[in-house]
Amino acid sequence: MDFALPERLHRLLAELDEFVADEIAPLQHSDDNERFFDHRREFARTDLEAGGTPNPEWEELLAEMARRADRAGWLRYGLPKEAGGSGGSNLDMAVIREHLAATGLGLHNDLQNESSVVGNFPLVHMLLEFGTDAQREEFLEAGITGEARIAFGLTEPGHGSDATWLETTAVRGADGGWILNGQKRFNTGLHTATHDVIFARTSGEDGSAHGITAFIVPTGTPGFAVDFHWWTFNMPTDHAEVTLRDVWVPDDAVFGQVDEGLALAQHFVHENRIRQAASGVGAAQYCIDASVGYARERVAFGRPLASRQAIQWPLVELQTDAELVRTLVHKTAWELDRMPADEISDKVSMCNYRANRLVCEAADRAMQVHGGLGYTRHTPFEHIYRHHRRYRITEGSEEVQMRKVAGYLFGYAGPRRRA
C-alpha cells in the first residue's frame, strides 16, 4: 500500500506556487488591492448601497485573476480536454485545493466565493454529463470565461436539504414549453447571473425523488424576480430570494431528463463536497500552523506559550484530526477516480462534514491561542471561521451528511440496499 503522492503532483504544486508568486501576488499587492484581504476585507468587498452584494471592483479583480490563470493554463486544470482543460483527477484537485487553502488568504484562492487560480466548475461538469449539444454550445465556454453566469436554484423558503419536497412547479404550457411558479431561497450568484438552473416538480408525489426537473431559465424572463439578497454571517452576500410567477421557458430549457432532475443536483454536490472538504483540511492546517508559530514566539509569565499543555494539547488534537481527515479525503478522491460516485457517496459525506467541522474548530482555537489579536480582523481566523461555518449547513447540512452515511451503513441506501 503506497500513500505517497505521485511525483508529478509535487512538481505541479511547485509550478503552481511559482505562477502565483510571479503573476497573482503582484496583482494583489498593486493599486491598494490589499484592502480586499487585510482587516478592511469585508467592508471593501461589500457594496452596501446595492443591498450588500459584492463590490464591482472586487469582482473585477477576481475576474482579472481568472483571466491570468486561464492564459497560463491553470484555471481549467480540473476540466476534461474537450472543455480546454488538462483532465485533472479528483485526487489532483483535492491535493491542489488543500495546498492552496493551506497558504492562507489571498487572491490566488479566496474563500468568499470559491474563486481560485485552479477553478472549480461543477456546472461545467453538469453540462458535459447532462446538457444537450445546443446547451453545451451556448454555455460551456461562456460559463468558464464568465460571459454566461449560471446560478443554481434548488433551496426554497420551506425546503432546504429536503429537496424532494420542493414546492416550485412546472407544467406544460398550452402552446408548448413550460410554465414555472414558485420561490427559491439562497439562490447564489443572482446579482450578476444571466441564467438560473431552477428545479421544479413536474410529476409525482411530494417526497418522491422522481418527478423533479431542472430548467435553465434566463434571468431576464418575464415573471422572474430577484426580491432581495439575504445578509449573511459572511459578507458580501450573493444569496438571493427569488420569485417565479408564470415564468415561461421553451422545451429546450430542460436540463437533463424530464422528471430526473435530482440526478443533476447529486452530481453537483459530489463535485463540490470532496473539494470543499479538501479546502477545509487546508484551511484548518493553516490555522494550526499559525497557532503553533505564534505559541512558540509569544512569551507569557516568563515562558513561551508553546511550553504549556493548555496550549499544546488542543493543537495536538487538531493536528491528529487533520491527519485523519486528510487521509480520508485523499483516499475518497482516489476512489472517485475509479468507481461510480454513488458507490462511495457515504465516504464523500464523511469527508465533507468532518472537514467542515475541523476547520471551524481550528479557526476557533487559533483565535483563542492568539488571544486578543485573534479576535481582531487583523488576523484571518474570524474570516476563515465565518466562511467555512456556512458549509456545515449549505449543500447538505452536517445532519444530512450523517443521514447519508447512516443510510449506507444500515442498508437503507447505497450498495447494501441494492444487495
C-alpha positions in Angstrom: 0.0 0.0 0.0 1.6 3.3 -1.2 0.3 6.5 0.4 2.9 8.7 -1.3 1.5 11.3 -3.7 2.7 11.0 -7.3 5.9 12.9 -8.0 4.1 14.7 -10.8 1.8 16.2 -8.2 4.7 17.6 -6.2 6.1 19.1 -9.4 2.7 20.5 -10.2 2.3 22.2 -6.9 5.8 23.8 -7.2 4.9 25.1 -10.6 1.6 26.4 -9.3 3.4 28.2 -6.4 5.7 29.8 -8.9 2.8 31.1 -11.1 1.1 32.6 -8.0 4.3 34.3 -7.0 5.0 35.7 -10.4 1.5 36.6 -11.7 -1.1 36.7 -8.9 0.8 38.1 -5.8 1.9 41.2 -7.7 -1.7 41.9 -8.8 -2.8 41.6 -5.2 -0.1 44.0 -4.0 -0.9 46.7 -6.6 -3.4 49.5 -6.5 -4.4 49.1 -2.9 -5.9 45.7 -3.7 -4.7 44.6 -0.3 -7.8 46.2 1.1 -9.7 43.2 -0.1 -7.6 40.9 2.1 -6.4 42.8 5.2 -8.6 44.0 8.1 -10.7 46.0 5.7 -11.7 43.0 3.6 -15.3 42.5 4.5 -16.1 46.2 4.1 -14.1 46.7 0.9 -15.8 43.8 -0.8 -19.3 44.8 0.1 -21.4 47.3 -1.8 -23.7 48.5 1.0 -25.8 50.7 -1.4 -26.5 47.7 -3.6 -28.1 45.5 -1.0 -24.9 44.1 0.4 -23.8 42.4 -2.8 -20.2 42.2 -4.0 -18.4 45.4 -4.9 -17.9 45.5 -8.7 -14.2 46.4 -8.2 -13.7 43.3 -6.1 -15.4 41.1 -8.7 -13.3 42.7 -11.5 -10.1 41.9 -9.5 -11.3 38.2 -9.3 -12.1 38.2 -13.0 -8.6 39.5 -13.8 -7.1 36.8 -11.6 -9.1 34.2 -13.5 -8.1 35.6 -16.9 -4.4 35.3 -16.0 -4.9 31.8 -14.6 -6.7 30.8 -17.8 -3.9 32.2 -20.0 -1.4 30.2 -18.0 -3.4 27.0 -18.3 -4.2 26.7 -14.6 -7.9 27.8 -14.4 -9.3 24.8 -16.3 -6.9 22.2 -14.9 -9.7 20.0 -13.5 -11.8 20.1 -16.6 -11.6 17.5 -19.4 -9.7 18.3 -22.6 -13.0 18.9 -24.5 -13.5 21.9 -22.3 -10.0 23.1 -22.7 -8.7 21.6 -19.5 -6.0 19.1 -18.5 -8.2 16.4 -17.3 -7.1 16.7 -13.7 -8.3 13.9 -11.5 -10.4 14.2 -8.3 -7.2 13.3 -6.4 -5.3 16.1 -8.2 -8.0 18.6 -7.4 -8.2 17.6 -3.7 -4.5 17.9 -3.3 -4.4 21.3 -5.1 -7.4 22.7 -3.2 -5.9 21.7 0.1 -2.5 23.1 -0.8 -3.9 26.5 -1.9 -6.1 26.8 1.2 -3.1 25.9 3.5 -1.2 29.0 2.3 -3.8 31.4 3.8 -5.9 34.2 2.5 -5.0 35.7 -0.9 -6.2 36.4 -4.4 -4.8 33.0 -5.5 -7.5 31.2 -3.6 -10.2 33.3 -1.9 -12.7 31.8 0.4 -15.5 34.3 -0.2 -16.9 32.7 -3.4 -14.7 29.8 -4.1 -12.5 31.8 -6.5 -9.3 30.1 -7.3 -6.4 30.0 -9.8 -7.4 26.4 -10.3 -11.1 26.7 -10.9 -13.9 24.6 -9.6 -16.6 24.3 -12.3 -19.4 21.9 -11.1 -21.9 23.4 -13.6 -19.5 22.7 -16.5 -19.3 19.1 -15.4 -23.1 19.0 -15.3 -23.3 20.4 -18.8 -20.8 17.8 -20.1 -22.8 15.0 -18.4 -26.4 16.1 -18.9 -26.5 19.0 -21.3 -27.7 18.9 -24.9 -25.4 19.8 -27.8 -27.1 23.2 -28.1 -26.7 23.8 -24.3 -23.0 22.9 -24.4 -22.5 25.1 -27.4 -24.2 28.1 -25.7 -23.0 27.7 -22.1 -19.8 25.6 -21.9 -17.1 28.1 -23.0 -19.2 31.1 -21.9 -19.7 29.7 -18.5 -15.9 29.3 -18.0 -15.0 32.8 -19.3 -17.8 34.5 -17.4 -19.8 35.7 -20.4 -22.6 33.5 -19.2 -23.1 33.2 -15.4 -25.4 30.4 -14.3 -26.8 30.3 -10.8 -28.3 27.2 -9.1 -31.8 27.3 -7.6 -32.7 24.3 -5.5 -33.3 25.6 -1.9 -36.7 27.1 -1.1 -38.2 29.1 1.8 -39.8 26.0 3.2 -37.3 23.4 2.0 -33.6 23.2 2.2 -32.0 19.8 2.3 -35.4 18.1 1.9 -35.3 18.8 -1.9 -37.8 16.1 -2.8 -40.5 18.2 -1.0 -39.8 21.4 -3.0 -43.0 23.3 -4.0 -41.9 25.1 -7.2 -43.8 23.6 -10.1 -43.5 23.4 -13.8 -46.5 22.5 -16.0 -46.8 22.1 -19.8 -48.0 25.2 -21.5 -50.9 25.2 -23.9 -48.7 26.4 -26.7 -45.7 24.3 -25.8 -42.9 24.9 -23.4 -43.2 25.0 -19.6 -44.7 27.4 -17.1 -42.8 27.7 -13.7 -44.2 29.0 -10.5 -42.6 29.1 -7.0 -39.9 30.6 -4.9 -36.2 30.0 -4.3 -34.0 31.0 -1.4 -30.2 31.4 -1.0 -30.1 31.3 -4.8 -26.4 32.1 -5.1 -25.0 34.5 -7.7 -28.2 36.2 -8.8 -26.7 39.7 -8.6 -24.9 39.1 -11.9 -26.3 35.8 -13.2 -27.5 35.6 -16.8 -29.3 32.3 -16.2 -30.6 30.2 -13.3 -30.9 26.4 -13.0 -34.4 26.1 -11.5 -35.5 22.7 -10.0 -39.3 22.2 -10.1 -41.7 19.4 -9.7 -43.2 18.2 -13.0 -44.9 15.0 -11.8 -45.1 12.5 -8.9 -45.8 13.0 -5.2 -44.3 15.2 -2.6 -41.3 13.4 -1.2 -40.6 11.4 -4.3 -37.1 11.8 -5.9 -38.8 11.0 -9.3 -40.7 13.9 -10.9 -38.4 16.8 -10.4 -36.9 18.5 -13.5 -34.2 21.1 -13.9 -34.6 24.1 -16.3 -32.1 26.6 -17.5 -34.0 29.9 -17.1 -32.8 33.3 -18.4 -32.9 35.7 -15.5 -34.5 38.3 -17.7 -37.5 36.2 -18.4 -40.9 37.9 -17.6 -42.1 36.8 -14.2 -38.5 36.0 -12.9 -37.9 38.4 -10.0 -34.9 38.8 -7.6 -36.7 40.1 -4.5 -33.6 40.8 -2.3 -30.4 39.4 -1.1 -30.0 37.9 2.4 -27.4 39.5 4.6 -25.3 36.7 6.0 -22.6 35.9 8.6 -20.0 36.3 5.8 -20.4 39.4 3.7 -20.8 40.4 0.9 -23.8 38.4 0.0 -24.9 37.0 -3.3 -27.6 34.8 -1.8 -30.9 35.9 -3.4 -34.6 35.4 -2.7 -36.3 34.6 -6.0 -39.9 34.5 -7.0 -41.2 32.9 -10.2 -44.7 33.9 -11.4 -45.8 32.2 -14.6 -42.3 32.1 -16.0 -42.4 30.5 -19.5 -39.5 28.7 -20.9 -39.3 26.6 -24.1 -38.9 22.9 -24.1 -35.2 23.1 -24.9 -34.7 24.8 -21.5 -35.0 21.4 -19.9 -31.6 20.4 -18.4 -31.1 16.7 -18.3 -34.1 14.4 -18.5 -37.6 15.4 -17.6 -38.5 14.1 -14.1 -34.9 13.1 -13.3 -33.5 16.5 -12.3 -32.2 15.4 -8.9 -29.5 13.4 -10.7 -28.0 16.8 -11.7 -28.2 18.0 -8.1 -26.4 14.9 -6.8 -23.7 15.3 -9.5 -23.3 18.9 -8.4 -22.8 18.1 -4.7 -20.4 15.3 -5.4 -18.2 17.6 -7.4 -18.3 20.3 -4.7 -18.3 18.3 -1.5 -15.0 16.5 -1.9 -13.2 19.7 -3.0 -14.7 21.7 -0.2 -13.5 19.0 2.2 -10.0 19.3 0.9 -10.1 23.1 1.2 -11.4 22.7 4.8 -8.4 20.5 5.7 -6.0 23.0 4.1 -7.5 26.0 5.9 -7.5 24.0 9.2 -3.8 23.2 8.7 -3.1 26.9 8.1 -4.8 27.8 11.4 -2.9 25.0 13.3 0.5 26.1 11.8 -0.2 29.7 12.5 -1.1 28.9 16.1 2.0 26.8 16.7 4.2 29.5 15.3 2.6 32.2 17.5 2.8 30.0 20.6 6.5 29.4 20.1 7.1 33.2 19.9 4.6 34.5 22.4 6.0 34.8 26.0 3.6 34.9 28.9 4.6 34.6 32.6 8.2 34.3 31.6 7.8 31.3 29.3 6.7 30.6 25.7 3.0 29.7 25.3 4.2 26.6 23.5 5.6 25.2 26.7 2.2 24.9 28.3 0.0 21.9 28.0 -3.2 24.0 27.9 -1.9 25.3 24.5 -0.2 22.1 23.3 -3.0 19.6 23.8 -5.9 21.2 21.9 -3.5 21.8 19.0 -2.3 18.2 19.2 -5.9 17.0 18.9 -6.5 19.3 15.9 -3.3 18.1 14.2 -4.3 14.5 14.7 -7.8 15.1 13.3 -6.3 17.0 10.3 -4.1 14.0 9.5 -7.0 11.6 9.8 -9.4 13.7 7.6 -6.7 14.4 5.1 -6.0 10.7 4.6 -9.8 10.0 4.2 -10.1 12.9 1.7 -7.2 11.7 -0.4 -8.5 8.1 -0.3 -12.0 9.1 -1.2 -10.9 11.3 -4.1 -8.7 8.5 -5.4 -11.7 6.2 -5.3 -13.9 8.7 -7.1 -11.5 8.5 -10.0 -12.0 4.7 -10.1 -15.7 3.9 -9.4 -19.2 5.4 -9.7 -19.8 8.2 -7.2 -22.9 6.5 -5.8 -20.8 3.6 -4.6 -18.9 5.8 -2.2 -21.3 8.7 -1.7 -21.2 8.0 2.0 -17.4 8.5 2.1 -17.8 11.8 0.3 -20.3 12.9 3.1 -17.9 11.7 5.8 -15.1 13.8 4.3 -17.3 16.8 3.9 -18.9 17.1 7.3 -15.8 16.2 9.3 -13.6 18.6 7.3 -16.1 21.4 7.7 -16.3 20.8 11.4 -12.5 20.5 11.7 -11.7 23.9 10.1 -14.3 25.7 12.3 -12.7 24.2 15.4 -9.2 25.0 14.1 -10.1 28.7 13.4 -11.8 29.0 16.8 -8.7 27.5 18.5 -6.5 29.8 16.6 -8.4 32.8 17.9 -8.0 31.5 21.4 -4.3 30.9 21.1 -3.7 34.4 19.6 -5.7 36.0 22.4 -6.9 39.5 21.8 -5.2 39.6 18.4 -7.0 36.5 17.3 -10.3 38.3 17.9 -9.4 41.2 15.6 -9.8 41.4 11.9 -6.1 41.9 11.6 -5.7 38.2 11.8 -7.5 36.0 9.3 -9.1 33.5 11.6 -12.5 35.2 12.0 -12.8 35.3 8.2 -11.9 31.6 7.9 -14.4 30.7 10.6 -17.2 32.7 9.1 -16.7 31.3 5.6 -16.4 27.7 6.5 -19.2 27.8 9.1 -21.7 28.0 6.2 -20.6 24.7 4.8 -21.8 23.0 7.9 -25.3 24.0 6.6 -25.2 24.5 2.8 -25.2 21.9 0.1 -26.3 19.3 2.7 -26.0 20.1 6.4 -24.0 18.0 8.8 -27.1 16.2 9.8 -28.0 15.4 6.2 -24.4 14.2 5.5 -24.6 12.0 8.6 -28.0 10.7 7.4 -26.4 9.7 4.1 -23.7 7.8 6.0 -26.3 6.1 8.2 -28.3 5.1 5.1 -25.3 3.4 3.6 -24.3 1.9 6.9 -27.6 0.3 7.8 -28.7 -0.6 4.2 -31.4 2.0 3.6 -29.5 3.4 0.7 -26.5 2.6 -1.5 -24.9 -0.8 -2.3 -26.3 -2.6 0.7 -29.8 -1.7 -0.2 -29.4 -2.9 -3.7 -27.8 -6.1 -2.4 
